[in-house]
């Protein structure tokens, strides 16, 4: 009987953790945390690429100004 209670408690905790990991979005849809993390990683990579492109353009512009 004691084991059964522990199993039921463990199942309840597991279900709560699963529910917590599926947070609601503003639209009411559910997005798993893993997908949200992947989206943020892609966002960071995009921002990094934009920043690197901007630095490259500014560097080229500066080099052209020094050549004149």
Secondary structure, DSSP 8 states (H G I E B T S, - for coil): -HHHHHHHHHHHHHHHHHHHHEEE-TTS-EEEHHHHHHHHHHHHHHHHHHHHHHHHHHHHHHHHHHH-
